[in-house]
Amino acid sequence: MQQNQKQRKPEKLAWLIEEAAESTGLSKGYFRKIIAAGELKATRAGRRVLIRDGDLREWLCALKRKT
């Protein structure tokens, strides 16, 4: 590979609650609350709770914007 070519990171498919919280600036507790309420889809993989990237983006887009 040439030196001036940057390696592209693979697209993120799923987020841990901690990662989603850090990325959005919202708390881990808030994410746990909205997942438990069924407002945001999530799945378990062993002991981890995963939020699919598409579900997180869809939920974020559905939030009402403050003007």
Backbone bond lengths (Angstrom), bond angles and torsions (degrees), N, CA, C in turn:
res aa  C-N    CA-C-N  psi(-1)  N-CA   C-N-CA  omega(-1)  CA-C   N-CA-C  phi
1 M - - - 1.449 - - 1.525 108.60 -
2 Q 1.313 115.92 142.31 1.453 119.98 179.91 1.518 110.20 -72.23
3 Q 1.321 115.72 151.74 1.456 120.30 -177.45 1.516 112.71 -65.55
4 N 1.321 118.24 -33.50 1.460 119.90 -175.83 1.526 112.88 -81.41
5 Q 1.310 118.58 -6.35 1.454 120.73 176.41 1.530 109.00 -85.78
6 K 1.316 114.70 131.24 1.470 119.47 178.19 1.517 109.16 -89.09
7 Q 1.327 115.12 140.94 1.451 118.97 174.77 1.518 108.16 -75.78
8 R 1.306 115.12 133.56 1.456 120.88 -178.95 1.525 109.36 -91.18
9 K 1.331 116.03 130.44 1.457 120.14 177.29 1.519 109.19 -75.33
10 P 1.320 117.13 142.62 1.462 118.76 176.76 1.530 110.47 -65.76
11 E 1.316 115.55 149.70 1.461 121.17 179.60 1.524 109.75 -65.89
12 K 1.329 116.16 138.92 1.463 121.26 -179.55 1.532 108.44 -74.64
13 L 1.315 117.50 127.71 1.457 122.00 -178.13 1.515 112.67 -93.58
14 A 1.336 117.08 -31.41 1.460 121.17 -177.17 1.524 109.50 -150.64
15 W 1.310 115.15 154.73 1.467 123.01 -177.24 1.524 109.77 -121.05
16 L 1.317 116.33 140.29 1.457 120.81 166.84 1.519 107.22 -75.25
17 I 1.319 117.63 158.36 1.465 120.30 178.46 1.524 110.14 -55.53
18 E 1.321 116.66 -42.78 1.463 120.82 -178.43 1.531 111.34 -61.51
19 E 1.335 116.45 -40.75 1.460 120.82 -179.91 1.523 111.59 -68.76
20 A 1.329 116.37 -42.04 1.463 120.30 179.04 1.527 110.37 -64.02
21 A 1.327 116.25 -39.79 1.460 120.55 179.03 1.528 110.45 -64.36
22 E 1.308 116.80 -46.36 1.459 120.73 -179.45 1.529 111.33 -64.43
23 S 1.316 116.08 -39.80 1.458 121.13 -177.42 1.526 112.61 -69.14
24 T 1.328 117.38 -33.91 1.465 121.23 -176.12 1.525 113.49 -98.46
25 G 1.331 117.15 -16.72 1.460 120.05 -176.38 1.519 113.18 84.14
26 L 1.324 116.57 7.33 1.466 121.23 176.79 1.523 108.67 -95.28
27 S 1.315 116.69 164.16 1.465 119.44 -175.75 1.536 111.80 -84.32
28 K 1.330 114.90 157.46 1.462 121.16 175.78 1.531 109.40 -62.00
29 G 1.323 116.43 -39.84 1.463 120.86 179.38 1.518 112.29 -62.04
30 Y 1.325 116.41 -38.73 1.465 120.41 178.03 1.525 110.28 -63.58
31 F 1.334 116.77 -42.92 1.461 119.83 177.95 1.519 110.76 -63.44
32 R 1.323 117.53 -42.43 1.477 119.76 178.32 1.533 110.43 -61.00
33 K 1.333 116.50 -39.16 1.461 122.11 -179.20 1.530 111.03 -64.86
34 I 1.328 118.33 -47.47 1.469 119.93 -177.17 1.528 111.86 -72.95
35 I 1.325 117.18 -28.00 1.467 120.13 174.65 1.533 109.19 -68.86
36 A 1.324 117.31 -45.59 1.471 121.43 179.35 1.526 111.35 -62.83
37 A 1.334 116.97 -33.54 1.460 121.60 179.94 1.527 112.39 -79.66
38 G 1.334 116.69 -7.40 1.455 120.62 179.71 1.524 113.96 82.40
39 E 1.327 116.98 11.14 1.463 120.78 -179.87 1.528 112.08 -78.46
40 L 1.321 116.98 -24.49 1.457 122.64 179.06 1.522 107.66 -133.31
41 K 1.327 116.21 127.84 1.457 120.62 -179.82 1.527 110.23 -74.40
42 A 1.316 115.45 141.74 1.461 121.62 176.61 1.523 107.63 -151.73
43 T 1.313 115.29 161.64 1.459 120.29 179.28 1.525 109.41 -137.30
44 R 1.301 116.25 157.06 1.459 121.13 177.53 1.514 110.30 -97.34
45 A 1.300 115.19 140.37 1.462 122.85 171.24 1.519 104.66 -129.75
46 G 1.313 115.82 94.83 1.464 119.90 -172.74 1.526 108.49 67.76
47 R 1.315 116.12 -123.20 1.472 120.38 179.88 1.523 112.52 -91.81
48 R 1.312 116.17 -6.72 1.465 120.54 -176.53 1.525 111.26 -91.00
49 V 1.317 114.91 145.04 1.458 121.59 173.56 1.523 106.48 -104.68
50 L 1.333 115.80 123.57 1.458 121.68 -178.11 1.519 111.09 -113.28
51 I 1.310 115.83 138.74 1.456 122.90 175.38 1.521 106.45 -112.94
52 R 1.322 117.07 119.57 1.463 119.67 178.84 1.523 109.66 -63.47
53 D 1.317 116.20 142.76 1.457 121.61 -177.94 1.525 111.43 -55.23
54 G 1.314 117.48 -45.68 1.465 121.11 -179.81 1.520 112.61 -61.52
55 D 1.344 116.88 -38.89 1.469 120.59 178.77 1.523 111.31 -67.25
56 L 1.335 116.56 -39.29 1.462 119.89 178.59 1.524 110.17 -65.63
57 R 1.323 117.03 -45.43 1.469 120.88 179.62 1.525 111.62 -63.49
58 E 1.319 117.13 -40.89 1.463 121.56 178.49 1.529 110.56 -62.95
59 W 1.317 117.04 -44.37 1.455 121.67 179.67 1.535 110.57 -63.48
60 L 1.326 116.59 -43.04 1.454 120.54 179.05 1.522 111.67 -63.12
61 C 1.315 117.22 -41.13 1.468 120.67 179.48 1.526 112.09 -67.12
62 A 1.331 116.97 -28.17 1.457 121.09 -178.90 1.532 113.24 -79.13
63 L 1.339 117.03 -13.81 1.462 119.60 179.32 1.520 109.98 -65.42
64 K 1.303 115.79 142.52 1.464 119.82 177.23 1.504 109.38 -72.77
65 R 1.301 115.66 136.62 1.460 120.38 179.14 1.516 110.40 -88.23
66 K 1.330 114.79 140.30 1.448 119.67 173.89 1.525 108.23 -87.70
67 T 1.324 116.42 133.03 1.474 119.34 -179.39 1.497 110.86 -111.92
